[in-house]
Amino acid sequence: MTDVEMNSDPSRRSRVFEQAVEGWIIIVTGLNEETTEEDLQDLFGEFGEIKNLSMALNRRTGYVMGYALIEYALRDEAAAAIKGTNGTTFLEKTITSDYAFAKGPAGARRSAPRARGRDRSQSPGGR
C-alpha cells in the first residue's frame, strides 16, 4: 500500500513513497564517521520504536561510511523522524533524512527499452 506525499516543496510533491516489506525505512546521510548505533538510537528513538537500524562500516578503518538505514513500523513515526532531523546538526555534521524507497512518477519507464536484433557488428568470419 502506498501513499502520496503532499508537501509544499514542488520537488517532493509528485513522489510516491513505498513501504518496505514490514515497515518504513528512512536513510540518513552525512553522518560523522564516529557515530555509534547508540547515538542514532537516542536521536531517532524519540520519534517512535525503531524496528531495525543498519550502519555501513568501512572494512579497513571500522568507521561509519556516512549513512544509516532506520526502519519504523509506522509511517507517521518515519515522517516525524524525517521532519525532526532533516537538515539538523548531529555530532558536528549536518545530516539529511528522507525515505529510502520512492517510486517515480506514474507512467514513467523503469529502464530504457531493449533494442531488438543485434546492436553491434558481427565478428569477422562469424555467421
C-alpha positions, -999 to 999 in steps of 0.1 A, spaced: 0 0 0 15 34 -9 6 70 -1 12 102 -19 33 127 0 18 162 -5 43 187 7 46 223 -3 81 215 -17 75 211 -55 104 186 -59 87 162 -34 51 168 -45 49 140 -71 69 114 -53 53 83 -40 69 66 -11 69 28 -7 66 8 24 93 -19 28 82 -54 34 75 -49 71 80 -12 78 90 23 67 127 28 61 145 61 61 180 68 50 202 92 70 232 106 52 261 130 63 268 111 95 300 117 114 324 88 110 325 83 148 287 79 151 276 48 170 243 28 169 236 41 204 239 77 192 213 70 164 190 51 188 190 81 211 182 106 184 158 86 163 142 67 192 124 100 202 101 96 171 90 61 177 101 25 181 130 16 159 125 -19 144 159 -21 127 190 1 124 218 -6 99 250 14 96 276 7 69 311 5 82 344 9 63 361 -25 65 395 -10 66 390 17 92 359 4 111 344 39 109 309 47 97 307 53 59 284 83 64 249 68 62 225 46 80 191 29 73 165 32 101 132 12 100 100 22 117 68 1 119 45 32 113 47 57 85 38 85 110 69 77 130 91 77 100 76 110 88 82 126 122 118 114 122 124 129 88 108 162 97 126 164 130 161 155 118 165 165 82 190 194 79 199 194 116 233 192 131 242 159 147 277 153 162 291 184 145 278 175 110 246 184 91 226 153 84 199 146 58 170 123 63 145 110 38 125 79 28 148 52 14 123 39 -11 104 61 -35 86 53 -68 90 75 -98 60 94 -113 32 72 -126 37 60 -161 75 66 -160 96 39 -175 119 19 -152 146 15 -178 153 21 -215 136 -3 -239 158 -31 -251 168 -29 -287 157 -58 -309 183 -76 -330 220 -71 -329 232 -37 -318 268 -44 -325 287 -55 -355 292 -92 -363 325 -108 -356 348 -113 -387 341 -148 -401 311 -153 -377 278 -163 -392 
